[in-house]
Amino acid sequence: MDQVVASSKSCPDCAAAMPENAGFCPACGRSMNAPERAEGRVGAFSESIAGALAYLSFIPALMFLLREPYRSNHFVRFHSVQCLLCWLVGIVIACVLRLLVFLIFWIPTLGPLLLVVIATVSALAAFLLWVVLILKAAQGEAFKLPWIGNYADHYSQARPGR
């Protein structure tokens, strides 16, 4: 007995049949909602380049939040706020790791080795996150980090004149 699927929608990735209102493919998990892309220009840069520049350090992010026309652009404001929140979370994590160093260092033999592993993994994770954020912004995608991205989106929705 063949069942007829009442849907004309199929996944562009794996061609699986799916309901018309599906947000994700039930077979491969691919998102069916295309992310919004930045396409316009703001100031001297395109939106995507300005968003990527915001992640170079906290200085361009602050400058974009303080200067027109960048602070009026939602895409640039989102990436600037997300960058600043990442810096804040990074500083908190660095302080926690610094306190953890004092405790772990006193473990004989294993302590110093564990510190090297923790420092290496932390630095590598921070670098990879930084590269992903720059690439996603350069592609024109408003990539939200877990927890931080929702706050960045909320604060970037606020009117810049307030």
Backbone as CSV, one residue per row, in Angstrom:
resi,resn,N_x,N_y,N_z,CA_x,CA_y,CA_z,C_x,C_y,C_z
1,MET,0.828,-1.186,0.000,0.000,0.000,0.000,0.865,1.239,0.000
2,ASP,0.766,1.976,-1.019,1.523,3.211,-1.120,0.709,4.357,-0.528
3,GLN,1.394,5.145,0.282,0.749,6.324,0.836,1.133,7.521,-0.020
4,VAL,0.183,8.319,-0.321,0.424,9.509,-1.122,0.751,10.646,-0.165
5,VAL,1.877,11.282,-0.414,2.269,12.416,0.402,1.564,13.645,-0.134
6,ALA,0.834,14.338,0.755,0.039,15.485,0.342,0.861,16.767,0.259
7,SER,2.163,16.647,0.243,3.014,17.817,0.230,3.786,17.892,-1.074
8,SER,3.927,19.093,-1.565,4.711,19.281,-2.780,6.104,19.805,-2.456
9,LYS,6.386,19.979,-1.174,7.671,20.520,-0.759,8.670,19.384,-0.548
10,SER,9.877,19.588,-1.043,10.932,18.602,-0.824,12.215,19.329,-0.442
11,CYS,13.075,18.621,0.264,14.338,19.197,0.725,15.268,19.421,-0.467
12,PRO,15.842,20.606,-0.603,16.775,20.842,-1.707,18.105,20.121,-1.519
13,ASP,18.373,19.649,-0.314,19.640,18.982,-0.037,19.555,17.479,-0.282
14,CYS,18.500,16.813,0.285,18.415,15.351,0.172,17.189,14.882,-0.596
15,ALA,16.326,15.804,-1.044,15.130,15.527,-1.843,14.071,14.731,-1.094
16,ALA,14.085,14.716,0.227,13.077,14.014,1.010,11.781,14.814,0.996
17,ALA,10.652,14.096,0.908,9.343,14.747,0.964,9.075,15.187,2.399
18,MET,8.410,16.354,2.519,8.161,16.879,3.852,6.934,17.761,3.861
19,PRO,6.389,18.034,5.044,5.220,18.910,5.120,5.543,20.324,4.634
20,GLU,4.527,21.006,4.162,4.711,22.343,3.596,5.221,23.347,4.624
21,ASN,4.837,23.190,5.892,5.215,24.157,6.923,6.427,23.725,7.743
22,ALA,7.194,22.762,7.259,8.355,22.255,8.005,9.463,23.306,8.040
23,GLY,10.059,23.465,9.215,11.181,24.388,9.369,12.505,23.697,9.088
24,PHE,12.537,22.370,9.311,13.745,21.584,9.099,13.378,20.300,8.370
25,CYS,14.286,19.797,7.567,14.070,18.545,6.858,14.072,17.400,7.865
26,PRO,13.042,16.531,7.862,13.024,15.418,8.808,14.089,14.355,8.504
27,ALA,14.609,14.339,7.299,15.608,13.326,6.940,17.040,13.775,7.246
28,CYS,17.402,14.994,6.836,18.802,15.426,6.998,18.981,16.548,8.015
29,GLY,17.892,17.209,8.443,17.991,18.249,9.450,18.325,19.631,8.926
30,ARG,18.401,19.812,7.623,18.744,21.114,7.048,17.614,22.113,7.282
31,SER,17.960,23.342,7.592,16.970,24.384,7.819,16.331,24.777,6.497
32,MET,15.024,24.907,6.505,14.303,25.301,5.303,14.096,26.801,5.241
33,ASN,14.352,27.489,6.335,14.223,28.947,6.361,15.552,29.559,5.976
34,ALA,15.573,30.213,4.850,16.813,30.840,4.388,17.142,32.025,5.295
35,PRO,18.393,32.116,5.749,18.753,33.248,6.608,18.737,34.553,5.817
36,GLU,18.391,35.633,6.508,18.409,36.934,5.864,19.848,37.323,5.549
37,ARG,20.052,37.874,4.392,21.385,38.275,3.955,21.474,39.787,3.873
38,ALA,22.631,40.302,4.246,22.890,41.734,4.107,23.255,42.008,2.663
39,GLU,22.611,42.999,2.074,22.856,43.275,0.661,23.191,44.726,0.373
40,GLY,22.880,45.616,1.292,23.038,47.036,1.021,24.414,47.572,1.389
41,ARG,24.511,48.885,1.283,25.734,49.586,1.661,25.423,50.477,2.846
42,VAL,26.427,50.639,3.693,26.304,51.551,4.818,27.627,52.298,4.924
43,GLY,27.567,53.594,4.788,28.793,54.378,4.818,29.702,53.999,3.662
44,ALA,30.977,53.812,3.955,31.961,53.491,2.933,32.023,51.998,2.612
45,PHE,31.338,51.164,3.388,31.432,49.709,3.236,30.081,49.108,2.870
46,SER,30.145,47.881,2.363,28.906,47.123,2.243,28.542,46.645,3.647
47,GLU,27.275,46.283,3.855,26.838,45.830,5.178,27.647,44.633,5.660
48,SER,27.920,43.697,4.772,28.628,42.480,5.175,30.069,42.784,5.584
49,ILE,30.735,43.667,4.888,32.113,44.025,5.245,32.140,44.780,6.569
50,ALA,31.203,45.699,6.768,31.143,46.434,8.031,30.857,45.485,9.191
51,GLY,29.972,44.507,8.978,29.695,43.514,10.017,30.921,42.688,10.352
52,ALA,31.694,42.308,9.331,32.918,41.529,9.570,33.982,42.381,10.252
53,LEU,34.081,43.647,9.867,35.065,44.532,10.503,34.770,44.739,11.989
54,ALA,33.511,44.642,12.367,33.142,44.823,13.776,33.807,43.785,14.664
55,TYR,34.136,42.619,14.118,34.728,41.541,14.916,36.250,41.614,15.021
56,LEU,36.878,42.540,14.328,38.341,42.591,14.389,38.835,42.854,15.806
57,SER,38.155,43.707,16.532,38.412,43.915,17.960,37.224,44.698,18.499
58,PHE,37.286,45.087,19.743,36.165,45.845,20.291,36.178,47.296,19.808
59,ILE,37.285,47.777,19.287,37.382,49.176,18.854,36.495,49.466,17.646
60,PRO,36.564,48.677,16.542,35.634,48.956,15.439,34.176,48.768,15.856
61,ALA,33.912,47.803,16.729,32.534,47.591,17.179,32.017,48.826,17.906
62,LEU,32.836,49.401,18.774,32.436,50.627,19.472,32.260,51.789,18.502
63,MET,33.177,51.906,17.560,33.088,52.991,16.582,31.810,52.877,15.747
64,PHE,31.446,51.658,15.347,30.230,51.462,14.567,28.984,51.792,15.381
65,LEU,29.017,51.553,16.683,27.867,51.862,17.532,27.741,53.359,17.824
66,LEU,28.839,54.084,17.693,28.820,55.504,18.023,28.654,56.426,16.819
67,ARG,28.951,55.942,15.618,28.963,56.817,14.438,27.835,56.484,13.477
68,GLU,27.275,57.546,12.919,26.297,57.399,11.838,27.065,57.169,10.548
69,PRO,26.582,56.482,9.615,25.312,55.798,9.440,25.334,54.367,9.970
70,TYR,26.460,53.946,10.545,26.616,52.553,10.976,25.681,52.193,12.123
71,ARG,25.498,53.113,13.063,24.658,52.786,14.218,23.185,52.721,13.859
72,SER,22.794,53.241,12.707,21.406,53.162,12.253,21.121,51.876,11.490
73,ASN,22.140,51.136,11.115,21.973,49.914,10.337,21.859,48.726,11.287
74,HIS,20.752,47.988,11.189,20.510,46.870,12.106,21.584,45.785,11.992
75,PHE,21.990,45.435,10.789,22.971,44.363,10.594,24.307,44.712,11.249
76,VAL,24.799,45.902,11.030,26.077,46.335,11.603,25.959,46.468,13.116
77,ARG,24.828,47.002,13.572,24.616,47.156,15.010,24.563,45.794,15.700
78,PHE,23.885,44.811,15.074,23.811,43.459,15.636,25.207,42.867,15.812
79,HIS,26.029,42.928,14.771,27.367,42.338,14.855,28.264,43.107,15.824
80,SER,28.083,44.404,15.918,28.872,45.192,16.867,28.514,44.831,18.307
81,VAL,27.229,44.723,18.579,26.800,44.361,19.937,27.227,42.937,20.261
82,GLN,27.085,42.017,19.314,27.493,40.638,19.560,28.998,40.555,19.811
83,CYS,29.783,41.346,19.096,31.228,41.387,19.319,31.547,41.853,20.732
84,LEU,30.895,42.931,21.167,31.156,43.452,22.507,30.735,42.458,23.587
85,LEU,29.620,41.769,23.372,29.192,40.753,24.328,30.162,39.566,24.351
86,CYS,30.708,39.213,23.184,31.721,38.141,23.136,32.962,38.537,23.918
87,TRP,33.372,39.795,23.786,34.524,40.284,24.552,34.246,40.202,26.045
88,LEU,33.039,40.600,26.437,32.678,40.564,27.852,32.679,39.135,28.387
89,VAL,32.082,38.218,27.655,32.077,36.812,28.060,33.491,36.251,28.062
90,GLY,34.301,36.631,27.091,35.690,36.178,27.046,36.488,36.636,28.251
91,ILE,36.263,37.872,28.679,36.964,38.385,29.861,36.535,37.635,31.110
92,VAL,35.234,37.353,31.235,34.750,36.591,32.391,35.338,35.180,32.393
93,ILE,35.354,34.532,31.236,35.926,33.183,31.145,37.415,33.218,31.456
94,ALA,38.124,34.227,30.987,39.565,34.335,31.281,39.797,34.507,32.784
95,CYS,38.949,35.285,33.444,39.091,35.465,34.901,38.828,34.155,35.639
96,VAL,37.814,33.424,35.211,37.519,32.136,35.838,38.667,31.160,35.620
97,LEU,39.205,31.130,34.401,40.344,30.243,34.127,41.571,30.652,34.928
98,ARG,41.737,31.938,35.127,42.875,32.417,35.919,42.767,31.944,37.372
99,LEU,41.564,31.987,37.921,41.358,31.462,39.278,41.545,29.955,39.320
100,LEU,41.126,29.288,38.265,41.275,27.840,38.182,42.747,27.435,38.108
101,VAL,43.559,28.282,37.515,45.004,28.018,37.409,45.624,27.851,38.789
102,PHE,45.222,28.708,39.714,45.788,28.630,41.063,45.449,27.318,41.748
103,LEU,44.272,26.777,41.468,43.880,25.514,42.085,44.541,24.311,41.406
104,ILE,44.566,24.338,40.082,45.093,23.190,39.333,46.612,23.100,39.433
105,PHE,47.276,24.214,39.558,48.739,24.210,39.566,49.299,23.388,40.727
106,TRP,48.567,23.299,41.804,49.080,22.589,42.978,48.916,21.079,42.887
107,ILE,48.284,20.575,41.833,48.199,19.128,41.630,49.574,18.662,41.152
108,PRO,50.207,17.737,41.880,51.559,17.314,41.496,51.586,16.670,40.100
109,THR,52.564,16.985,39.327,52.880,16.467,37.996,51.780,16.719,36.975
110,LEU,50.573,16.356,37.279,49.469,16.490,36.332,48.992,17.943,36.203
111,GLY,49.131,18.738,37.233,48.647,20.116,37.241,49.200,20.978,36.125
112,PRO,50.530,21.121,36.028,51.081,21.955,34.953,50.723,21.457,33.553
113,LEU,50.683,20.143,33.366,50.311,19.584,32.064,48.850,19.909,31.738
114,LEU,47.993,19.794,32.728,46.585,20.109,32.543,46.389,21.588,32.223
115,LEU,47.195,22.450,32.819,47.121,23.876,32.533,47.471,24.181,31.080
116,VAL,48.480,23.501,30.564,48.870,23.699,29.166,47.745,23.253,28.236
117,VAL,47.120,22.136,28.546,46.021,21.626,27.718,44.837,22.592,27.761
118,ILE,44.477,23.062,28.951,43.350,23.988,29.090,43.630,25.286,28.343
119,ALA,44.832,25.820,28.484,45.181,27.065,27.808,45.153,26.894,26.286
120,THR,45.662,25.786,25.790,45.699,25.536,24.348,44.293,25.375,23.779
121,VAL,43.469,24.587,24.452,42.102,24.362,23.970,41.296,25.659,24.025
122,SER,41.465,26.434,25.076,40.747,27.706,25.203,41.150,28.676,24.107
123,ALA,42.433,28.793,23.855,42.913,29.708,22.814,42.447,29.259,21.433
124,LEU,42.490,27.973,21.169,42.046,27.453,19.884,40.546,27.666,19.691
125,ALA,39.758,27.429,20.731,38.308,27.635,20.645,37.985,29.107,20.400
126,ALA,38.672,30.008,21.078,38.433,31.439,20.892,38.799,31.865,19.466
127,PHE,39.910,31.360,18.957,40.337,31.703,17.597,39.330,31.187,16.563
128,LEU,38.876,29.949,16.708,37.921,29.383,15.758,36.589,30.132,15.806
129,LEU,36.143,30.507,16.999,34.917,31.287,17.118,35.061,32.632,16.418
130,TRP,36.192,33.268,16.598,36.470,34.557,15.966,36.433,34.435,14.440
131,VAL,37.061,33.399,13.898,37.081,33.191,12.443,35.672,32.917,11.920
132,VAL,34.902,32.095,12.616,33.535,31.789,12.180,32.678,33.050,12.173
133,LEU,32.790,33.868,13.199,31.993,35.096,13.267,32.357,36.059,12.142
134,ILE,33.634,36.200,11.860,34.053,37.083,10.763,33.547,36.551,9.422
135,LEU,33.686,35.248,9.191,33.247,34.672,7.915,31.739,34.768,7.737
136,LYS,30.982,34.484,8.778,29.521,34.562,8.683,29.075,36.000,8.407
137,ALA,29.686,36.963,9.076,29.338,38.365,8.828,29.736,38.772,7.418
138,ALA,30.900,38.325,6.947,31.353,38.658,5.599,30.450,38.044,4.531
139,GLN,29.793,36.935,4.852,28.843,36.318,3.932,27.479,36.990,3.981
140,GLY,27.333,37.955,4.884,26.084,38.686,4.983,25.047,38.023,5.858
141,GLU,25.462,37.098,6.692,24.532,36.358,7.539,24.578,36.881,8.967
142,ALA,23.417,37.072,9.549,23.327,37.503,10.946,23.362,36.250,11.824
143,PHE,24.531,35.690,11.992,24.741,34.443,12.734,24.667,34.730,14.226
144,LYS,23.691,34.117,14.898,23.513,34.341,16.328,24.222,33.253,17.119
145,LEU,25.049,33.683,18.047,25.652,32.745,18.989,24.602,32.346,20.019
146,PRO,24.708,31.149,20.585,23.766,30.781,21.648,23.866,31.767,22.808
147,TRP,22.736,32.129,23.376,22.588,33.065,24.489,23.003,34.481,24.098
148,ILE,24.222,34.671,23.670,24.720,36.005,23.348,23.973,36.596,22.156
149,GLY,23.694,35.788,21.156,23.041,36.266,19.946,21.660,36.835,20.198
150,ASN,20.910,36.226,21.106,19.577,36.745,21.420,19.666,38.112,22.087
151,TYR,20.608,38.299,22.994,20.812,39.602,23.617,21.263,40.633,22.578
152,ALA,22.168,40.222,21.709,22.645,41.141,20.669,21.502,41.553,19.752
153,ASP,20.653,40.603,19.402,19.516,40.923,18.542,18.551,41.859,19.260
154,HIS,18.305,41.610,20.543,17.409,42.469,21.320,17.954,43.896,21.406
155,TYR,19.229,44.053,21.741,19.809,45.381,21.882,20.023,46.083,20.550
156,SER,20.166,45.326,19.475,20.333,45.976,18.175,18.990,46.423,17.607
157,GLN,17.884,45.888,18.132,16.547,46.313,17.699,16.196,47.680,18.266
158,ALA,16.825,48.032,19.407,16.511,49.307,20.044,16.907,50.464,19.132
159,ARG,16.182,51.541,19.237,16.498,52.701,18.406,17.831,53.277,18.831
160,PRO,18.721,53.610,17.877,20.056,54.115,18.229,20.047,55.489,18.864
161,GLY,18.963,56.246,18.749,18.928,57.589,19.299,18.700,57.642,20.807
162,ARG,18.323,56.511,21.413,18.007,56.503,22.844,19.200,56.506,23.720
